[in-house]
Amino acid sequence: MLAKTKKEKVIKETRTHDEDTGSPEVQVALLSNRIDELAKHLKKNKKDTHSRRGLLGMVAERRTHLAYLAKKDEKRYKSLIKKLNLKK
């Protein structure tokens, strides 16, 4: 779970306009941060299978959002990938 201040910071960095909280860019950025935190947790707690299953669900959800964005607007997709450093 992301702290409120950390979540607000991520939203401010990736939003498309002032009132934006639900665009694909924001959702992917929030999921990416949650995935990173959960991956760190799983490195320490290798036998936590419930969290591992949650991680896989988040990765699938992020992939879905990215596929949607790539289909709708290639330019926004490429800039988001570059900003979040997701693919090389």
C-alpha positions in Angstrom: 0.0 0.0 0.0 1.4 3.4 -1.0 1.5 6.2 1.6 -0.8 9.1 0.8 2.0 11.6 0.3 3.9 9.2 -2.0 0.7 8.5 -4.0 0.0 12.2 -4.4 3.6 12.8 -5.6 3.2 10.0 -8.3 -0.1 11.5 -9.4 1.3 15.0 -9.7 4.3 13.7 -11.8 2.2 11.7 -14.3 -1.2 13.4 -14.6 -2.3 14.9 -17.8 -4.3 17.8 -16.3 -5.0 19.4 -12.9 -8.0 17.2 -11.9 -6.6 14.0 -13.4 -6.5 10.9 -11.1 -7.8 8.1 -13.3 -6.0 8.4 -16.7 -4.1 5.3 -17.9 -0.8 7.2 -17.3 -1.6 7.7 -13.6 -2.9 4.2 -13.1 0.2 2.7 -14.7 2.5 4.9 -12.6 0.7 3.9 -9.3 0.7 0.2 -10.2 4.4 0.4 -11.1 5.2 1.9 -7.7 3.1 -0.8 -5.9 4.8 -3.5 -7.9 8.2 -2.2 -7.0 7.3 -2.1 -3.3 5.8 -5.6 -3.4 8.8 -7.0 -5.3 11.1 -5.7 -2.5 8.9 -7.3 0.1 9.0 -10.6 -1.8 12.8 -10.6 -1.9 12.8 -10.7 1.8 9.8 -13.0 2.2 10.2 -15.7 -0.4 7.5 -17.9 0.9 4.7 -15.3 0.9 2.6 -16.8 -1.9 -0.4 -14.7 -1.3 1.5 -11.5 -2.0 3.1 -13.1 -5.0 -0.3 -13.8 -6.4 -1.3 -10.2 -5.8 1.9 -9.1 -7.6 1.0 -11.2 -10.6 -2.4 -9.6 -10.7 -1.0 -6.1 -10.6 1.4 -6.9 -13.4 -1.4 -8.2 -15.5 -3.5 -5.1 -14.8 -0.6 -2.8 -15.7 -0.1 -4.7 -18.9 -3.8 -4.3 -19.7 -3.6 -0.5 -19.2 -0.5 -0.2 -21.3 -2.1 -2.2 -24.1 -5.1 0.1 -24.0 -2.9 3.2 -24.1 -0.8 1.8 -27.0 -3.9 1.1 -29.0 -5.5 4.5 -28.3 -2.5 6.9 -28.4 0.9 5.7 -29.4 2.6 9.0 -28.6 1.3 9.0 -24.9 2.3 5.3 -24.6 5.9 5.9 -25.7 6.3 8.9 -23.5 4.9 7.0 -20.5 7.2 4.1 -21.1 10.2 6.4 -21.3 9.1 8.4 -18.2 8.7 5.2 -16.1 11.6 3.4 -17.6 9.5 0.2 -18.1 11.0 -1.2 -21.3 14.4 -0.9 -22.7 
